[in-house]
Amino acid sequence: MSVSESPLQKLRVIDLGRVWSGPLTTRLMADFGAEVIKVESLAGRGVFSGPTSRQATLSEEFPDHDPGEYPWNRSSMFNDLNRNKLSLTLDLSMPEGADIFKKLVKISDVVVENYTPRVMANFGLDYAALKTVREDIIMLSMPAYGMTGPYRDFPGYGNTIEPVAGITNLVGYPGDRPHPLGMIAGDALAALHGVGAVLTALRHRRLTGKGQYIDLSQAETQTSIIGEYILGYGMNGKSPERTGNRHPWKSPHGCYRCRGEDSWVVIAVSTDGEWRNLCAAMGNPPWADDTKFADQLSRWKNQDELDVSIEAWTVQRDHYEVMHILQKAGIACGPVLNGREVLNDPHLNSRGFFVNITHPESGTHPYAGVPIRPSRSPASFRLPAPCLGEHNREVLGGLLGLSDAEIASLKAKKVIGDTPPDAPVT
């Protein structure tokens, strides 16, 4: 599909996003055709040592474990989150940088940022200022805790927002300490809310001609998905206990060891009928007739013993084999896949989920695609993630009409550039 057929083809977005939540918000829009201009600064802590998604400190984050000569262009996290975007470097703390940013706002539709609330105001580029440049601009701010309240100016990342939102307290085993999730799911959750909010604001603008400001609290996006636990406490004053792999009423329900090193499968049985199907799939072992497992409540009360017996069957089989046997019997079951297995999963590959993208610094690798598949307006993958400042001339000269001399002057003053000032010397 060409970009001219993309549903967001006429949308121009300025992306000030950092780390994960902001960049993912704008990448989703870029995948569906929006022109996203990623504005990055070379000032202060810089893009190499600062907490941005260009930062990569572990060898696993670089292709072939090699940071190369320009590691800021080789970060797996950055390159995943910023495909289909243009890169413009601007020092917004300098008058020339702020002035160029305002010129860009004048010809754009949306501004997305996930700084702490004081940052854009310190630049003189908060919504009140940008609205004077373009009255119908839509601006999305998505700080950790929102733009108001006592936590307003607190910095936060996914692993520190998650416990405040109430998520971490739910994760762990009975009687044990709380555990964080295995990945920072809150950033992705905030990004999905952010895209929905921007599209809603664009619809409102189409109907009324008016732009608006969107205050999105990343913490609140997480608390909103555990509403039943919050409501439950409000109704009965009791917080739910941590249950590990267990379920409040389903049994058997858990993660069981399979044949091979660190090989597992998850099984969930919801009804007595499914239990009978599970027993038949396992060859109706004698222990399955024990009265302790006769009904759902009995099985739930005797989960420890039941889990040992089930694992004695699963451990003799490959995790994919267990899945196919039980799914054929109508049992919800899935293998626990590692990174290699996910990348080679036959189902994902049959659906064409992964897409190969060639990056000038990182080479060609498979990237996760988009799980949303509209029949008439699917996502497109047009550009790899940009190298730092790669599109300075295209944006400044092509879109804003600056002359070669003006662009050279900006580079000399370090308003723009393509190398972090704190880059390691090689």
Secondary structure as the mmCIF struct_conf table of DSSP 4:
data_model
#
loop_
_struct_conf.conf_type_id
_struct_conf.id
_struct_conf.beg_label_comp_id
_struct_conf.beg_label_asym_id
_struct_conf.beg_label_seq_id
_struct_conf.end_label_comp_id
_struct_conf.end_label_asym_id
_struct_conf.end_label_seq_id
HELX_RH_3T_P HELX_RH_3T_P1 VAL A 3 GLU A 5
BEND BEND1 SER A 6 SER A 6
TURN_TY1_P TURN_TY1_P1 PRO A 7 LYS A 10
STRN STRN1 ARG A 12 ASP A 15
TURN_TY1_P TURN_TY1_P2 VAL A 19 TRP A 20
HELX_RH_AL_P HELX_RH_AL_P1 SER A 21 ASP A 31
TURN_TY1_P TURN_TY1_P3 PHE A 32 GLY A 33
STRN STRN2 GLU A 35 GLU A 40
BEND BEND2 ALA A 43 ALA A 43
TURN_TY1_P TURN_TY1_P4 GLY A 44 ARG A 45
HELX_RH_AL_P HELX_RH_AL_P2 GLY A 46 SER A 49
BEND BEND3 GLY A 50 THR A 52
TURN_TY1_P TURN_TY1_P5 SER A 53 ARG A 54
BEND BEND4 LEU A 58 LEU A 58
HELX_RH_3T_P HELX_RH_3T_P2 SER A 59 GLU A 61
BEND BEND5 PHE A 62 PHE A 62
HELX_RH_3T_P HELX_RH_3T_P3 PRO A 63 HIS A 65
BEND BEND6 GLU A 69 GLU A 69
HELX_RH_3T_P HELX_RH_3T_P4 PRO A 71 ASN A 73
HELX_RH_AL_P HELX_RH_AL_P3 SER A 76 LEU A 81
TURN_TY1_P TURN_TY1_P6 ARG A 83 ASN A 84
STRN STRN3 LYS A 85 THR A 89
TURN_TY1_P TURN_TY1_P7 LEU A 92 SER A 93
BEND BEND7 MET A 94 MET A 94
HELX_RH_AL_P HELX_RH_AL_P4 PRO A 95 LYS A 106
TURN_TY1_P TURN_TY1_P8 ILE A 107 ILE A 107
BEND BEND8 ASP A 109 ASP A 109
STRN STRN4 VAL A 110 GLU A 113
BEND BEND9 TYR A 115 TYR A 115
TURN_TY1_P TURN_TY1_P9 PRO A 117 PRO A 117
HELX_RH_AL_P HELX_RH_AL_P5 ARG A 118 PHE A 123
TURN_TY1_P TURN_TY1_P10 GLY A 124 GLY A 124
BEND BEND10 ASP A 126 ASP A 126
HELX_RH_AL_P HELX_RH_AL_P6 TYR A 127 VAL A 133
TURN_TY1_P TURN_TY1_P11 GLU A 135 ASP A 136
STRN STRN5 ILE A 138 SER A 141
BEND BEND11 ALA A 144 TYR A 145
BEND BEND12 MET A 147 GLY A 149
TURN_TY1_P TURN_TY1_P12 PRO A 150 ASP A 153
HELX_RH_AL_P HELX_RH_AL_P7 GLY A 158 ALA A 165
TURN_TY1_P TURN_TY1_P13 GLY A 166 GLY A 166
BEND BEND13 ILE A 167 ILE A 167
HELX_RH_3T_P HELX_RH_3T_P5 THR A 168 LEU A 170
BEND BEND14 GLY A 172 GLY A 172
TURN_TY1_P TURN_TY1_P14 PRO A 174 GLY A 175
BEND BEND15 ASP A 176 ASP A 176
HELX_LH_PP_P HELX_LH_PP_P1 ARG A 177 PRO A 178
BEND BEND16 GLY A 182 MET A 183
HELX_RH_AL_P HELX_RH_AL_P8 ALA A 185 THR A 208
BEND BEND17 GLY A 209 GLY A 209
STRN STRN6 GLN A 212 ASP A 215
HELX_RH_AL_P HELX_RH_AL_P9 GLN A 218 THR A 223
HELX_RH_3T_P HELX_RH_3T_P6 SER A 224 ILE A 226
HELX_RH_AL_P HELX_RH_AL_P10 GLY A 227 ASN A 236
BEND BEND18 GLY A 237 GLY A 237
HELX_LH_PP_P HELX_LH_PP_P2 SER A 239 ARG A 242
TURN_TY1_P TURN_TY1_P15 GLY A 244 ASN A 245
BEND BEND19 PRO A 248 TRP A 249
BEND BEND20 SER A 251 PRO A 252
STRN STRN7 HIS A 253 ARG A 257
BEND BEND21 ARG A 259 GLY A 260
TURN_TY1_P TURN_TY1_P16 GLU A 261 ASP A 262
STRN STRN8 TRP A 264 ALA A 268
BEND BEND22 THR A 271 THR A 271
HELX_RH_AL_P HELX_RH_AL_P11 ASP A 272 ALA A 281
TURN_TY1_P TURN_TY1_P17 MET A 282 GLY A 283
HELX_RH_3T_P HELX_RH_3T_P7 PRO A 286 ASP A 289
BEND BEND23 ASP A 290 ASP A 290
HELX_RH_3T_P HELX_RH_3T_P8 THR A 291 PHE A 293
BEND BEND24 ALA A 294 ASP A 295
HELX_RH_AL_P HELX_RH_AL_P12 GLN A 296 LYS A 301
TURN_TY1_P TURN_TY1_P18 ASN A 302 ASN A 302
HELX_RH_AL_P HELX_RH_AL_P13 GLN A 303 THR A 314
TURN_TY1_P TURN_TY1_P19 VAL A 315 GLN A 316
BEND BEND25 ARG A 317 ARG A 317
HELX_RH_AL_P HELX_RH_AL_P14 HIS A 319 LYS A 328
TURN_TY1_P TURN_TY1_P20 ALA A 329 GLY A 330
STRN STRN9 ALA A 332 PRO A 335
HELX_RH_AL_P HELX_RH_AL_P15 GLY A 339 LEU A 343
TURN_TY1_P TURN_TY1_P21 ASN A 344 ASN A 344
HELX_RH_AL_P HELX_RH_AL_P16 PRO A 346 SER A 350
TURN_TY1_P TURN_TY1_P22 ARG A 351 GLY A 352
STRN STRN10 PHE A 354 HIS A 359
TURN_TY1_P TURN_TY1_P23 PRO A 360 SER A 362
STRN STRN11 GLY A 363 ALA A 368
BEND BEND26 PRO A 371 PRO A 371
BEND BEND27 SER A 375 SER A 377
HELX_LH_PP_P HELX_LH_PP_P3 PRO A 384 CYS A 387
TURN_TY1_P TURN_TY1_P24 LEU A 388 HIS A 391
HELX_RH_AL_P HELX_RH_AL_P17 ASN A 392 ARG A 393
HELX_RH_PI_P HELX_RH_PI_P1 GLU A 394 LEU A 399
TURN_TY1_P TURN_TY1_P25 LEU A 400 LEU A 400
HELX_RH_AL_P HELX_RH_AL_P18 ASP A 404 ALA A 412
TURN_TY1_P TURN_TY1_P26 LYS A 413 LYS A 414
BEND BEND28 VAL A 415 ILE A 416
BEND BEND29 ASP A 418 THR A 419
TURN_TY1_P TURN_TY1_P27 PRO A 421 ASP A 422
HELX_LH_PP_P HELX_LH_PP_P4 ALA A 423 VAL A 425
#
